[in-house]
């Protein structure tokens, strides 16, 4: 463990001191009687008939650290926890399968998700209450953690039946929530889903600043991979790709001194980031920038690829050969303290003359814009434009800036460093292997390919002991936790990239061997596709990962790997599991390709390699697709309740009305007007009636959550007049089909 790695204080230790996760070790000296997730904790809960408090987080999570300092370090809070609950700490990066399940519970119960995820479970692992960060006492409009503990302990003692009934109902809701995505069709999605996914992305494109949607803005590599997929065939896709990569690289999202990307931008302009740096972001974005350079020859994308690869080598490389997971956002409790600058600090590091020269180039010539008196370094204009202003070529300007950057970097490196999470995760390392191999090939740099090979060798030797099966996490010489689908898929993707870059057959053979193991361990022989994780007594449900999020959906990457194996090996046997994977989600992807962009790419790639159209053939297939969509529409109807109240007519026969919508926790509707034209707004129309003065509530972000009301006045013109309501339910990862409901008007008294 390096000096920059998360460490605990020298006070009495709890059970977490025997764990390897840096996040769990952060809590090893809390007065809380913590257990790691496992049979010991679960058996105690059953034996003592106590509810479980499950706290899920990760080492670079800012609010996780805040709750650890405020609540879990408090002897008074710990005493309450220890008396009434069995307390379990979970690193979401070690067990993403459990994280997905209990995040679904939090979204359903509270209407939002995030970390720390605070979930209260019955001894049989069913959640009955959940939230995210809780302050120690009531504030920020949130209940205090001590109040929550007291209230839930009292409910467990005095209203046990109600609690268990709620837990059972929630578990059923979670099952529907997680399993409704698994809707097998008679054929893979048609190839045109990739075009429809692109069209949806184009409607959300921010032409001024690149990227998609409003703040906060995430890099979302699956969006960029879709643009790469189309860039050589579609000028608009190429322009969106170039614009987004340029704006991200010039903003504060990118570390202008040391290279590498921060987690996301808090603003539309990519200027102020959330400062944690994740291995998977940088591995995926390295691949995107390298591939973009390979197709366009753009020198700036090449520069960003080289610097990102150098960042991985310098700051996230483990001595053993693999890559560490992440670098924290905060230092000594202050977000971004390592990265931001006061003007006096810049002047002291550069000197007045050089500071005046660099200020307009790195965006500190105007007023400070971070926490009152700080700057985040960024490039206000493209490098070639900045160079033209000084009558220089881009390479000349960069050479002139280079020693000044080094001076600032040296000054920054004298500051206390944020902590590094030094565990090795197979799936995240797979993204780095793919990024480095692709960059080495695109940039003609064999050293980058060799660095990717070194990491791959480590993973195959240390996380696949004695030849298998594959494991998920390694730290301090020990590997543990059976691999999940993302481990197989993303490591396989990296191995295929290594084979392409090096020409060495061993990487192709390793990818094929791991894919065989993936099929045996995680394949669903009945419905196709792959489960997120293996069967286990401590997992309530086995779900399947399809939707793109911070990383591409694991089933989609698995499908792409299978298609690529068929191409590389010239063995069509790989196409059958590829087809079955695509079929497993065929109805969903065909209806909503914008939520599964990587799977849409896989559908088009499969059709090209397999030599088939892959459109559903015959009435039975069409009926299957309609059935899948129909089930999703029915779910959408169940998520929203309606109550229409109509008043007495006035002298002009117009009647005031109020339509109240109750939206299920964890879901929202698009506001009217929506955030952008691609979204379907909540709206009213009339059938056999007219209305006027219709007022939609103002949305938050803008969207509707909880209970909202639409008001106006109407007059019926025909018998059986109705209001027609349209809305589209969405959660944090996808939208369901739009729902159109007819509401009968009550008769006049």
ROVEX-439239 format. One line per 5 residues: number of its first residue (from 1); for each residue x, y, z of C-alpha. Coordinates in nm, 2 decimals, padded with zeros to 4 digits. Each point is the difference from the previous one (the first is absolute). Last residue first. Layout:
<sites>
NUM	X:Y:Z ~ ...
</sites>
This chain:
<sites>
749	-07.42:01.73:-01.11 ~ 00.17:00.01:-00.34 ~ 00.14:-00.34:-00.11 ~ 00.35:-00.11:00.08 ~ 00.24:00.02:-00.30
744	00.15:-00.32:-00.11 ~ 00.38:-00.02:00.00 ~ 00.17:-00.17:-00.30 ~ 00.36:-00.11:00.06 ~ 00.30:00.01:-00.24
739	00.32:-00.15:00.14 ~ 00.34:00.06:-00.16 ~ 00.22:-00.30:-00.01 ~ 00.24:-00.03:00.30 ~ 00.30:00.22:00.05
734	00.34:-00.11:00.11 ~ 00.29:00.02:00.26 ~ -00.10:00.25:00.27 ~ -00.37:-00.07:-00.02 ~ -00.25:00.09:-00.27
729	-00.38:00.01:-00.04 ~ -00.13:00.15:-00.32 ~ -00.33:00.20:00.00 ~ -00.30:00.06:-00.21 ~ -00.35:00.08:00.14
724	-00.31:00.02:-00.22 ~ -00.29:00.17:00.16 ~ -00.34:-00.14:-00.09 ~ -00.34:00.09:-00.14 ~ -00.27:-00.28:00.02
719	-00.27:00.22:-00.15 ~ 00.14:00.28:-00.21 ~ 00.11:00.37:00.05 ~ 00.12:-00.02:00.36 ~ 00.15:00.32:00.13
714	00.34:00.02:00.18 ~ 00.19:00.21:00.24 ~ 00.36:-00.03:00.13 ~ 00.22:-00.18:00.25 ~ 00.28:-00.26:-00.01
709	00.10:-00.14:00.34 ~ 00.32:-00.17:00.12 ~ 00.08:-00.27:00.26 ~ 00.34:-00.17:00.03 ~ 00.23:00.10:-00.29
704	-00.03:00.22:-00.31 ~ 00.30:00.09:-00.21 ~ 00.19:00.31:-00.09 ~ 00.27:00.00:00.17 ~ -00.29:00.05:00.24
699	-00.32:00.06:-00.19 ~ -00.24:00.30:00.01 ~ -00.36:-00.12:00.02 ~ -00.21:-00.01:-00.31 ~ -00.27:00.26:-00.04
694	-00.28:-00.04:-00.25 ~ -00.18:00.33:-00.05 ~ -00.24:-00.15:-00.25 ~ -00.18:-00.33:-00.08 ~ -00.21:-00.14:-00.27
689	-00.20:-00.32:00.00 ~ -00.10:-00.30:-00.22 ~ 00.35:-00.14:00.04 ~ 00.24:00.23:00.17 ~ 00.38:00.02:00.03
684	00.23:00.01:00.30 ~ 00.37:-00.02:00.03 ~ 00.30:-00.15:00.19 ~ 00.29:00.07:-00.23 ~ 00.16:-00.26:-00.23
679	00.38:00.07:-00.01 ~ 00.19:00.07:-00.32 ~ -00.09:00.37:00.01 ~ 00.21:00.07:00.30 ~ -00.06:00.04:00.38
674	-00.37:-00.04:-00.05 ~ -00.27:00.27:-00.01 ~ -00.19:-00.14:00.16 ~ 00.19:-00.23:00.24 ~ 00.13:-00.35:-00.07
669	-00.14:-00.25:00.25 ~ 00.20:-00.14:00.29 ~ 00.06:-00.34:00.16 ~ 00.17:-00.12:00.32 ~ -00.31:00.05:00.21
664	-00.32:-00.05:-00.20 ~ -00.16:00.31:-00.15 ~ -00.34:00.12:00.12 ~ -00.17:00.22:-00.26 ~ -00.27:00.25:00.10
659	-00.23:00.14:-00.27 ~ -00.18:00.32:00.10 ~ -00.29:00.13:-00.19 ~ -00.20:00.33:-00.03 ~ -00.32:-00.03:-00.20
654	-00.09:00.23:-00.29 ~ -00.38:00.02:-00.07 ~ 00.02:00.38:-00.06 ~ -00.20:00.08:00.32 ~ 00.23:-00.23:00.20
649	00.00:-00.38:00.00 ~ 00.05:-00.18:00.33 ~ 00.35:-00.14:00.07 ~ 00.19:-00.30:-00.15 ~ 00.24:-00.22:00.20
644	00.21:-00.25:-00.18 ~ 00.22:-00.24:00.21 ~ 00.28:-00.19:-00.17 ~ 00.24:-00.26:00.12 ~ 00.34:-00.05:-00.17
639	00.24:-00.30:00.03 ~ -00.27:-00.26:-00.09 ~ -00.05:00.15:-00.34 ~ 00.37:-00.01:-00.08 ~ 00.01:-00.37:00.10
634	-00.28:-00.06:-00.26 ~ 00.20:00.18:-00.26 ~ 00.30:-00.23:00.08 ~ -00.22:-00.31:-00.04 ~ -00.13:00.13:-00.33
629	00.35:00.06:-00.13 ~ 00.09:-00.36:00.07 ~ -00.33:-00.12:-00.15 ~ 00.05:00.20:-00.31 ~ 00.34:-00.16:-00.05
624	-00.14:-00.35:00.05 ~ -00.29:00.08:-00.24 ~ 00.25:00.10:-00.26 ~ 00.18:-00.32:00.05 ~ -00.31:-00.21:-00.03
619	-00.13:00.19:-00.30 ~ 00.30:-00.08:-00.22 ~ 00.36:00.09:00.00 ~ 00.15:00.24:00.25 ~ 00.28:00.20:-00.17
614	00.34:-00.17:00.03 ~ 00.10:00.10:-00.35 ~ 00.25:-00.28:-00.02 ~ 00.36:-00.03:-00.11 ~ 00.12:-00.10:00.35
609	00.28:00.26:-00.01 ~ -00.22:00.29:-00.12 ~ -00.30:-00.09:00.21 ~ 00.21:-00.05:00.30 ~ 00.17:00.34:-00.04
604	-00.34:00.17:-00.03 ~ -00.14:-00.17:00.31 ~ 00.33:00.06:00.19 ~ -00.02:00.38:-00.07 ~ -00.36:00.00:00.14
599	00.13:-00.20:00.31 ~ 00.25:00.28:00.05 ~ -00.28:00.27:-00.02 ~ -00.23:-00.17:00.25 ~ -00.21:00.28:00.14
594	-00.03:00.18:-00.34 ~ -00.09:-00.33:-00.16 ~ -00.34:00.02:00.16 ~ -00.26:-00.22:-00.19 ~ 00.24:-00.23:-00.19
589	00.22:-00.02:00.30 ~ -00.28:-00.10:00.24 ~ -00.15:-00.25:-00.24 ~ 00.33:-00.16:-00.09 ~ 00.15:-00.03:00.35
584	00.04:-00.38:00.01 ~ 00.02:-00.01:-00.38 ~ 00.33:00.19:00.01 ~ 00.14:-00.25:00.24 ~ -00.13:-00.29:-00.20
579	00.15:00.13:-00.31 ~ 00.34:00.05:00.16 ~ -00.03:-00.35:00.16 ~ -00.06:-00.14:-00.36 ~ 00.26:00.22:-00.17
574	00.30:-00.15:00.19 ~ -00.04:-00.33:-00.17 ~ 00.06:00.18:-00.33 ~ 00.38:-00.06:00.03 ~ 00.20:00.23:-00.23
569	00.22:00.06:00.31 ~ 00.02:00.38:-00.04 ~ -00.35:00.06:-00.13 ~ -00.18:-00.25:00.23 ~ 00.20:00.14:00.29
564	-00.11:00.35:-00.10 ~ -00.36:-00.10:00.01 ~ 00.04:-00.16:00.34 ~ 00.19:00.31:00.13 ~ -00.28:00.22:-00.12
559	-00.26:-00.21:00.18 ~ 00.20:00.01:00.32 ~ 00.03:00.38:-00.02 ~ -00.38:00.02:-00.04 ~ -00.05:-00.23:00.30
554	00.23:00.21:00.21 ~ -00.18:00.33:-00.08 ~ 00.26:00.27:-00.08 ~ 00.16:00.17:00.30 ~ -00.13:00.31:00.18
549	-00.34:-00.12:-00.11 ~ -00.11:-00.21:-00.29 ~ -00.29:-00.23:00.06 ~ 00.02:-00.37:-00.04 ~ 00.11:-00.16:00.33
544	-00.20:-00.31:00.08 ~ -00.14:-00.07:00.34 ~ 00.03:-00.29:00.24 ~ -00.22:00.08:00.30 ~ 00.03:-00.01:00.38
539	00.38:-00.06:00.01 ~ 00.14:-00.15:00.32 ~ -00.08:-00.36:-00.10 ~ 00.21:00.04:-00.32 ~ -00.05:-00.07:-00.37
534	00.27:00.16:-00.21 ~ 00.01:00.36:-00.09 ~ -00.14:00.25:-00.25 ~ -00.20:-00.27:-00.18 ~ 00.07:-00.06:-00.37
529	-00.21:00.00:-00.31 ~ -00.23:-00.27:-00.11 ~ -00.35:-00.09:00.14 ~ 00.04:-00.36:00.10 ~ 00.37:-00.07:-00.01
524	00.08:00.32:00.20 ~ 00.38:00.03:-00.02 ~ 00.19:00.10:00.32 ~ 00.24:-00.29:00.08 ~ 00.02:-00.20:-00.32
519	-00.03:00.29:-00.24 ~ 00.25:00.20:00.19 ~ 00.24:-00.29:00.01 ~ -00.02:-00.04:-00.38 ~ 00.06:00.38:-00.02
514	00.31:-00.03:00.21 ~ 00.14:-00.27:-00.22 ~ -00.07:00.20:-00.32 ~ 00.16:00.32:00.14 ~ 00.30:-00.20:00.11
509	00.04:-00.15:-00.35 ~ -00.03:00.34:-00.16 ~ 00.27:00.13:00.23 ~ 00.23:-00.30:-00.06 ~ -00.02:00.06:-00.38
504	00.23:00.30:00.01 ~ -00.09:00.25:-00.27 ~ 00.11:00.29:00.23 ~ -00.27:00.26:-00.05 ~ -00.29:-00.22:-00.10
499	00.08:-00.27:00.25 ~ 00.03:00.27:00.27 ~ -00.34:00.14:-00.09 ~ -00.14:-00.35:00.02 ~ 00.15:-00.04:00.35
494	-00.15:00.34:00.11 ~ -00.35:-00.10:-00.12 ~ 00.04:-00.33:00.18 ~ 00.10:00.19:00.32 ~ -00.32:00.21:-00.05
489	-00.23:-00.29:-00.06 ~ 00.13:-00.25:00.26 ~ 00.03:00.26:00.28 ~ -00.33:00.16:-00.10 ~ -00.17:-00.34:00.03
484	00.11:-00.05:00.36 ~ 00.31:-00.16:00.12 ~ 00.00:-00.20:00.33 ~ 00.11:00.20:00.30 ~ 00.36:-00.02:00.11
479	00.37:00.07:-00.09 ~ 00.27:00.03:00.25 ~ 00.35:00.15:-00.04 ~ -00.08:00.34:00.16 ~ -00.31:00.06:-00.20
474	-00.19:-00.19:-00.26 ~ -00.36:00.02:-00.12 ~ -00.23:-00.18:-00.25 ~ 00.11:-00.36:-00.03 ~ 00.02:-00.23:-00.31
469	-00.05:-00.37:00.04 ~ 00.26:-00.09:-00.07 ~ 00.34:-00.11:-00.14 ~ 00.17:-00.08:00.33 ~ -00.07:00.36:00.12
464	-00.20:00.21:-00.23 ~ 00.03:00.34:00.16 ~ 00.37:-00.03:00.05 ~ 00.12:-00.16:-00.33 ~ -00.26:00.13:-00.25
459	-00.02:00.34:00.17 ~ 00.38:00.04:00.02 ~ 00.05:-00.10:-00.37 ~ -00.27:00.25:-00.10 ~ 00.18:00.28:00.19
454	00.33:-00.08:-00.17 ~ -00.16:-00.03:-00.34 ~ -00.15:00.35:00.04 ~ 00.34:00.14:00.08 ~ 00.15:-00.18:-00.30
449	-00.27:00.16:-00.22 ~ 00.09:00.34:00.14 ~ 00.37:-00.07:-00.06 ~ -00.08:-00.09:-00.36 ~ -00.09:00.36:-00.08
444	-00.14:00.04:-00.36 ~ -00.25:00.25:00.12 ~ -00.31:-00.20:-00.11 ~ 00.14:-00.34:00.10 ~ 00.14:00.11:00.34
439	-00.33:00.19:00.06 ~ -00.21:-00.31:-00.07 ~ 00.22:-00.21:00.23 ~ 00.00:00.26:00.27 ~ -00.38:00.05:-00.01
434	-00.08:-00.37:-00.02 ~ 00.23:-00.08:00.30 ~ -00.14:00.29:00.19 ~ -00.36:-00.11:-00.06 ~ 00.09:-00.35:00.11
429	00.15:00.14:00.32 ~ -00.34:00.13:00.09 ~ -00.15:-00.34:-00.05 ~ 00.27:-00.19:00.20 ~ 00.01:00.23:00.30
424	00.33:00.08:00.17 ~ -00.01:00.16:00.34 ~ 00.22:00.31:00.05 ~ -00.27:00.26:00.08 ~ 00.22:00.31:-00.01
419	-00.03:00.28:00.25 ~ 00.02:00.37:-00.09 ~ 00.35:00.14:00.00 ~ 00.13:00.25:00.25 ~ 00.15:00.29:-00.20
414	00.36:-00.01:-00.13 ~ -00.13:-00.17:-00.32 ~ -00.19:00.32:-00.08 ~ 00.32:00.21:-00.01 ~ 00.17:-00.26:-00.23
409	-00.31:00.00:-00.22 ~ 00.00:00.38:-00.02 ~ 00.37:00.00:-00.10 ~ -00.06:-00.28:-00.25 ~ -00.29:00.19:-00.16
404	00.23:00.30:-00.04 ~ 00.27:-00.22:-00.16 ~ -00.26:-00.13:-00.25 ~ -00.17:00.33:-00.10 ~ 00.26:00.09:-00.26
399	00.00:-00.35:-00.15 ~ -00.38:00.01:-00.01 ~ 00.01:00.33:-00.18 ~ 00.25:-00.13:-00.26 ~ -00.20:-00.32:-00.06
394	-00.31:00.21:-00.06 ~ 00.18:00.23:-00.25 ~ 00.06:00.35:00.12 ~ -00.13:00.35:-00.09 ~ -00.10:00.06:00.36
389	-00.38:00.01:-00.08 ~ 00.06:-00.29:-00.24 ~ 00.13:-00.22:00.28 ~ -00.31:00.06:00.22 ~ -00.21:-00.10:-00.31
384	00.21:-00.31:-00.06 ~ -00.03:-00.10:00.37 ~ -00.38:00.03:00.00 ~ -00.14:00.28:00.23 ~ -00.05:00.05:00.37
379	00.26:-00.26:00.09 ~ -00.06:-00.11:00.36 ~ 00.16:00.04:00.35 ~ -00.25:-00.01:00.28 ~ 00.02:00.33:00.19
374	-00.05:00.10:00.36 ~ -00.12:00.30:00.20 ~ -00.37:-00.05:00.07 ~ -00.04:-00.38:00.00 ~ 00.08:-00.04:-00.37
369	-00.05:00.29:-00.25 ~ 00.29:00.24:00.05 ~ -00.05:00.33:-00.20 ~ 00.18:00.02:-00.34 ~ 00.35:-00.07:-00.12
364	00.01:-00.35:00.15 ~ -00.12:-00.19:-00.31 ~ 00.30:-00.21:-00.10 ~ 00.11:00.19:-00.31 ~ -00.12:00.34:00.12
359	00.21:-00.04:00.32 ~ 00.31:-00.15:-00.15 ~ 00.17:00.32:-00.11 ~ -00.09:00.19:00.31 ~ 00.12:-00.29:00.22
354	00.32:-00.01:-00.20 ~ 00.07:00.37:00.08 ~ -00.11:00.00:00.36 ~ 00.19:-00.31:00.11 ~ -00.11:-00.35:-00.08
349	-00.05:-00.18:00.34 ~ -00.06:00.32:00.20 ~ -00.23:00.15:-00.25 ~ -00.20:-00.32:-00.02 ~ -00.03:-00.02:00.38
344	-00.10:00.36:00.02 ~ -00.28:-00.06:-00.26 ~ -00.14:-00.27:00.22 ~ 00.02:-00.35:-00.16 ~ -00.20:-00.32:-00.02
339	00.13:-00.36:-00.03 ~ 00.10:-00.13:00.34 ~ -00.29:00.17:00.18 ~ -00.26:-00.15:-00.24 ~ -00.25:-00.06:00.28
334	00.13:00.08:00.34 ~ -00.02:-00.27:00.28 ~ 00.38:-00.02:00.05 ~ 00.04:-00.06:-00.37 ~ -00.30:-00.07:-00.21
329	-00.08:-00.16:-00.34 ~ 00.16:-00.33:00.07 ~ 00.22:-00.19:-00.26 ~ -00.14:-00.32:-00.14 ~ 00.04:-00.37:-00.08
324	00.36:-00.10:-00.01 ~ 00.15:-00.15:-00.31 ~ 00.18:-00.33:-00.07 ~ 00.38:-00.07:-00.02 ~ 00.11:-00.10:00.35
319	00.13:00.35:00.07 ~ -00.36:00.13:-00.03 ~ -00.05:00.27:-00.26 ~ -00.26:00.27:00.07 ~ 00.20:00.32:00.02
314	00.29:-00.02:-00.25 ~ -00.10:-00.26:-00.25 ~ -00.37:00.10:00.00 ~ 00.10:00.36:-00.04 ~ 00.23:-00.08:-00.28
309	-00.28:-00.17:-00.19 ~ -00.22:00.30:00.06 ~ 00.28:00.23:-00.13 ~ 00.05:-00.21:-00.32 ~ -00.38:-00.02:-00.07
304	-00.04:00.38:00.06 ~ 00.29:00.07:-00.24 ~ -00.14:-00.23:-00.27 ~ -00.35:00.16:00.04 ~ 00.18:00.34:-00.05
299	00.18:-00.12:-00.31 ~ -00.30:-00.10:-00.20 ~ 00.08:-00.29:-00.24 ~ -00.37:-00.06:-00.05 ~ -00.05:-00.38:00.02
294	00.29:-00.09:00.22 ~ -00.04:00.32:00.21 ~ -00.36:-00.10:00.09 ~ 00.11:-00.35:00.09 ~ 00.26:00.14:00.23
289	-00.24:00.25:00.16 ~ -00.26:-00.27:00.06 ~ 00.24:-00.26:00.13 ~ 00.15:00.25:00.25 ~ -00.36:00.10:00.09
284	-00.07:-00.36:00.10 ~ 00.31:-00.05:00.21 ~ -00.03:00.35:00.15 ~ -00.36:-00.05:00.11 ~ 00.07:-00.36:00.12
279	00.30:00.11:00.21 ~ -00.20:00.27:00.19 ~ 00.12:00.35:00.08 ~ -00.19:00.19:00.27 ~ -00.02:00.37:-00.05
274	-00.37:00.08:-00.06 ~ 00.08:00.23:-00.28 ~ -00.03:00.38:-00.06 ~ 00.05:00.10:-00.37 ~ -00.20:-00.26:-00.20
269	-00.20:00.30:-00.15 ~ -00.34:-00.14:00.12 ~ 00.10:00.00:00.37 ~ 00.08:-00.26:00.27 ~ 00.23:-00.19:-00.23
264	00.06:-00.37:00.04 ~ 00.25:-00.26:00.14 ~ 00.33:00.17:-00.06 ~ 00.20:-00.08:-00.32 ~ 00.37:-00.07:-00.03
259	00.29:00.23:-00.08 ~ 00.25:00.15:00.26 ~ -00.03:00.37:-00.06 ~ -00.32:00.06:-00.19 ~ -00.19:-00.26:00.20
254	-00.31:-00.05:-00.23 ~ -00.34:00.08:00.14 ~ 00.13:00.35:00.05 ~ -00.08:00.05:-00.37 ~ 00.22:-00.02:-00.31
249	-00.01:-00.38:-00.03 ~ -00.38:-00.02:00.06 ~ -00.07:00.28:-00.26 ~ 00.22:-00.16:-00.27 ~ -00.14:-00.35:00.05
244	-00.35:00.13:-00.01 ~ 00.04:00.20:-00.32 ~ 00.19:-00.27:-00.18 ~ -00.26:-00.27:00.08 ~ -00.29:00.23:-00.08
239	00.16:00.09:-00.34 ~ 00.07:-00.37:-00.08 ~ -00.36:-00.09:00.08 ~ -00.13:00.28:-00.22 ~ 00.23:-00.11:-00.28
234	-00.15:-00.35:00.00 ~ 00.18:-00.30:-00.15 ~ 00.35:00.02:00.14 ~ -00.12:00.14:00.34 ~ -00.28:-00.26:00.05
229	00.17:-00.25:00.24 ~ 00.21:00.28:00.14 ~ -00.32:00.18:00.09 ~ -00.12:-00.31:00.18 ~ 00.33:-00.04:00.18
224	-00.04:00.36:00.11 ~ -00.34:-00.05:00.15 ~ 00.12:-00.32:00.17 ~ 00.29:00.20:00.15 ~ -00.24:00.21:00.22
219	00.23:00.30:00.06 ~ -00.25:00.13:00.26 ~ -00.16:00.34:00.01 ~ -00.17:00.15:00.30 ~ -00.13:00.21:-00.16
214	-00.22:-00.01:-00.31 ~ -00.05:-00.26:-00.28 ~ 00.26:-00.16:-00.22 ~ 00.37:00.08:-00.06 ~ 00.13:00.29:-00.19
209	00.00:00.36:00.13 ~ -00.20:00.21:-00.25 ~ -00.15:-00.29:-00.21 ~ -00.13:-00.17:00.31 ~ -00.13:-00.33:-00.15
204	-00.33:-00.14:00.14 ~ -00.17:-00.04:-00.34 ~ 00.32:-00.15:-00.14 ~ -00.01:-00.28:00.26 ~ -00.35:-00.11:-00.10
199	00.11:00.00:-00.36 ~ 00.30:-00.21:00.09 ~ -00.21:-00.26:00.19 ~ -00.24:-00.01:-00.30 ~ 00.29:-00.07:-00.23
194	00.13:-00.28:00.22 ~ -00.35:-00.14:00.03 ~ 00.00:-00.03:-00.38 ~ 00.18:-00.34:00.03 ~ -00.32:-00.17:00.12
189	00.00:-00.12:00.36 ~ 00.09:-00.37:00.02 ~ -00.28:-00.25:-00.08 ~ -00.29:-00.17:00.18 ~ 00.01:00.24:00.29
184	00.11:-00.05:00.36 ~ -00.10:00.26:00.25 ~ 00.25:00.03:00.29 ~ -00.03:00.37:00.09 ~ -00.30:-00.08:00.21
179	00.22:-00.20:00.24 ~ 00.15:00.28:00.20 ~ -00.31:00.22:00.06 ~ -00.23:-00.30:00.02 ~ 00.23:-00.16:00.26
174	00.04:00.33:00.18 ~ -00.38:00.04:00.02 ~ -00.03:-00.35:00.15 ~ 00.27:00.08:00.25 ~ -00.19:00.32:00.09
169	-00.32:-00.19:00.07 ~ 00.18:-00.25:00.22 ~ 00.18:00.28:00.19 ~ -00.32:00.18:00.05 ~ -00.17:-00.31:00.15
164	00.31:-00.05:00.22 ~ -00.02:00.35:00.13 ~ -00.38:-00.02:00.06 ~ 00.04:-00.33:00.19 ~ 00.28:00.14:00.22
159	-00.20:00.30:00.11 ~ 00.12:00.03:00.37 ~ 00.36:-00.12:00.01 ~ 00.11:00.06:-00.36 ~ -00.19:00.33:-00.01
154	00.19:00.11:00.31 ~ 00.33:-00.09:-00.15 ~ -00.10:00.18:-00.32 ~ -00.09:00.32:00.18 ~ 00.31:00.01:00.22
149	00.24:-00.07:-00.29 ~ -00.17:00.26:-00.23 ~ 00.01:00.26:00.28 ~ 00.37:-00.06:00.06 ~ 00.07:00.03:-00.37
144	-00.16:00.34:-00.02 ~ -00.30:00.04:-00.23 ~ 00.08:00.21:-00.31 ~ -00.11:00.35:-00.08 ~ 00.37:00.10:00.01
139	-00.02:-00.07:00.37 ~ -00.13:-00.25:00.26 ~ 00.29:-00.14:00.20 ~ 00.29:-00.23:-00.11 ~ -00.04:00.09:-00.36
134	-00.14:-00.28:-00.22 ~ 00.15:-00.09:-00.33 ~ -00.19:-00.24:-00.22 ~ -00.34:-00.14:00.10 ~ -00.17:-00.33:00.06
129	-00.27:-00.17:00.20 ~ -00.15:-00.35:-00.02 ~ 00.27:-00.20:-00.18 ~ -00.03:-00.38:-00.03 ~ 00.32:-00.18:00.12
124	-00.16:-00.29:00.19 ~ 00.10:00.17:00.33 ~ -00.21:00.30:-00.11 ~ 00.19:00.27:-00.17 ~ 00.07:00.37:00.06
119	00.18:00.18:-00.28 ~ 00.24:00.30:-00.01 ~ 00.16:00.06:-00.34 ~ 00.30:00.23:00.05 ~ -00.03:00.06:-00.29
114	-00.28:00.08:-00.24 ~ -00.36:-00.06:-00.08 ~ -00.33:00.19:-00.02 ~ -00.37:-00.06:00.03 ~ 00.03:-00.11:00.36
109	-00.15:-00.35:00.01 ~ 00.04:-00.10:-00.36 ~ 00.34:00.16:-00.05 ~ 00.12:-00.14:00.33 ~ -00.11:-00.35:-00.08
104	00.16:00.01:-00.35 ~ 00.32:00.11:00.17 ~ -00.03:-00.31:00.21 ~ 00.00:-00.24:-00.30 ~ 00.26:00.19:-00.20
99	00.24:00.02:00.30 ~ -00.04:-00.37:00.06 ~ 00.12:-00.08:-00.36 ~ 00.27:00.27:00.02 ~ 00.17:-00.19:00.28
94	00.36:00.12:00.03 ~ -00.07:00.34:-00.15 ~ -00.30:00.04:00.22 ~ 00.22:-00.04:00.31 ~ -00.24:-00.13:00.26
89	-00.02:00.08:00.37 ~ -00.24:-00.20:00.22 ~ -00.15:00.10:00.34 ~ -00.22:-00.25:00.19 ~ -00.25:00.24:00.15
84	-00.16:00.11:00.33 ~ 00.28:00.03:00.26 ~ 00.30:00.04:-00.24 ~ -00.17:00.28:-00.20 ~ -00.11:00.19:00.31
79	00.35:-00.03:00.16 ~ 00.16:00.11:-00.33 ~ -00.20:00.32:-00.01 ~ 00.12:00.09:00.35 ~ 00.36:-00.11:-00.06
74	00.01:00.22:-00.32 ~ 00.24:-00.11:-00.27 ~ -00.28:-00.16:-00.20 ~ -00.21:00.31:00.01 ~ 00.19:00.32:-00.10
69	00.33:-00.13:-00.12 ~ -00.13:-00.30:-00.18 ~ -00.30:00.19:-00.14 ~ 00.24:00.26:-00.15 ~ 00.22:-00.27:-00.15
64	-00.29:-00.16:-00.17 ~ -00.11:00.34:-00.11 ~ 00.33:00.04:-00.20 ~ 00.01:-00.35:-00.16 ~ 00.36:-00.09:-00.10
59	00.01:-00.32:00.22 ~ -00.33:-00.15:-00.09 ~ -00.34:-00.02:00.16 ~ -00.27:-00.23:00.14 ~ -00.13:00.01:00.36
54	-00.23:-00.30:00.09 ~ -00.18:00.03:00.33 ~ -00.13:-00.35:00.07 ~ -00.31:-00.06:00.21 ~ 00.03:-00.22:00.31
49	-00.14:-00.35:00.06 ~ 00.30:-00.09:00.22 ~ 00.08:-00.32:-00.19 ~ -00.11:00.13:-00.34 ~ 00.20:00.32:00.03
44	00.29:-00.19:00.14 ~ -00.01:-00.25:-00.30 ~ 00.00:00.29:-00.25 ~ 00.30:00.16:00.16 ~ 00.21:-00.32:00.01
39	-00.13:-00.10:-00.34 ~ 00.15:00.29:-00.19 ~ 00.00:00.38:-00.06 ~ 00.27:00.15:00.22 ~ -00.10:00.05:00.36
34	00.01:00.32:00.19 ~ -00.04:00.04:00.38 ~ 00.00:00.38:-00.03 ~ 00.27:00.17:00.21 ~ 00.18:00.08:-00.34
29	00.35:-00.13:-00.03 ~ -00.04:-00.22:-00.30 ~ -00.22:00.25:-00.18 ~ 00.27:00.11:-00.25 ~ 00.10:-00.36:-00.03
24	-00.34:-00.08:-00.16 ~ 00.07:00.26:-00.27 ~ 00.36:-00.11:-00.05 ~ -00.13:-00.36:-00.06 ~ 00.23:-00.26:00.15
19	-00.20:-00.11:00.30 ~ 00.13:-00.11:00.34 ~ -00.03:00.35:00.14 ~ -00.37:-00.01:-00.09 ~ -00.06:-00.21:00.31
14	00.05:00.29:00.24 ~ 00.33:00.18:00.09 ~ 00.10:00.19:00.31 ~ 00.16:00.34:-00.10 ~ 00.30:00.06:-00.23
9	-00.18:00.19:-00.28 ~ -00.09:-00.16:-00.33 ~ 00.17:00.02:-00.33 ~ -00.10:00.10:-00.36 ~ 00.30:-00.01:-00.23
4	00.22:00.30:-00.06 ~ 00.27:-00.14:00.22 ~ 00.00:-00.31:-00.21 ~ -00.15:-00.34:00.11
</sites>
